[in-house]
Amino acid sequence: MKALSAVLGGFVLTLAVFASGLAFAVWILSAEPVRQAAPTSSVAELWPREPRKVNP
């Protein structure tokens, strides 16, 4: 019985690690890409038209 519970516990822990890795991968891959400023874009294109508050 002790061996069976050890195998079952190891299996459950393995599934938990796999699920957390899968959730982290989905979180990373579903993020919106950051807009890259092209070398040909002007400085005015980098700034928004309306002011936004920035919290340090």
N, C-alpha and C positions, 0 to 999 in steps of 0.2 A: 504494500500500500504506500509505503514511503517513497519507493522508486516511481510509482505511478504519479503521485502528486508532484514529485520533482520534475518529471518529464512534462506534465501538464503545466506546471508553473513556468518552466523554461519556454514552452510553446507560447503561452500567453504573453510573456515578456518579449519574446521575439516579435510577435504580432504587434505589440505596442510600439516597439522601436521602428518597425516597418511603417506603421500607420503615421507616426510622428514625422518620419522622413518624407513620406508621401505628402502629408499636409504642408510641410515646409516647402517642398518642391512646387506644389501647386500655388502656394502663396508667392514664391519668387517668380514663377513663370507667368502669373496673371497680372503682374504689376505693369503699369503703363510705362512705355519707354520715355526716357528723358529727351527733350528736344535738344538736338545738337545744333549749335550755331555754325553755319557754313562760313568758310573764310571769305566768301564774297558778299555776305550779308552786311548791311550797314548797321551802325550803332543804334540808330533809331528803331530798328526792328527788334532789338534785344530788350527794349523796355516796353512795358504795357502802357496803353493810353490812359487808363484810370489808375490813380495811386492806390497802393495796397499797404496796409500796416504790416511791419515785420517785427516779430517778437524775438529778441535775442536769446 
